[in-house]
Amino acid sequence: MGETIMRFLVGGMLVSVFAILGDMIKPKRLAGIFGAAPSVALATLGLTIAKDGPHMACTEGRSMLVGATALCVYSLTVVLLLMRWRLRAVRSALVSLVIWFAAAFGLWSAFLQ
C-alpha cells in the first residue's frame, strides 16, 4: 500500500512539473507530449531505483528506449502512409501496427533478450 501511495505522489508531482513546462512552450499542441510519458517514466525509474536498485532501473530504461524507438518507427510509418500514399487514417494505423510489432520485437531480440 505504501508503494502505491508513493507512486501516486511522485507521479502526480512529476506530471505537474511537466505540465507546467508544457504550458510554457510553443506551439501549444506539443504541450501534451510533456504531460505524460516523461513524468511517468521518471517516476517509474526513481521508484525502481529505490526499491530494486540501479541495475533493474537500467534494464527498465533500456526497455523504455526500445519502446520509444518502436513508437517513432510506427509514427513515421503512419505519417508516410497518410501523406505520401494518401491512405485513410484507420488503414494507415492498422498497416503500421505490423511495422511497430516488427520494430519492437526486432529491437527487443537485438538489445534486450
Stockholm file with secondary structure:
# STOCKHOLM 1.0

chainA/1-113         MGETIMRFLVGGMLVSVFAILGDMIKPKRLAGIFGAAPSVALATLGLTIAKDGPHMACTEGRSMLVGATALCVYSLTVVLLLMRWRLRAVRSALVSLVIWFAAAFGLWSAFLQ
#=GR chainA/1-113 SS CHHHHHHHHHHHHHHHHHHHHHHHSSSGGGGGGGTSHHHHHHHHHHHHHHHHCHHHHHHHHHHHHHHHHHHHHHHHHHHHHHHTSCCCHHHHHHHHHHHHHHHHHHHIIIIIC
#=GC SS_cons         CHHHHHHHHHHHHHHHHHHHHHHHSSSGGGGGGGTSHHHHHHHHHHHHHHHHCHHHHHHHHHHHHHHHHHHHHHHHHHHHHHHTSCCCHHHHHHHHHHHHHHHHHHHIIIIIC
//
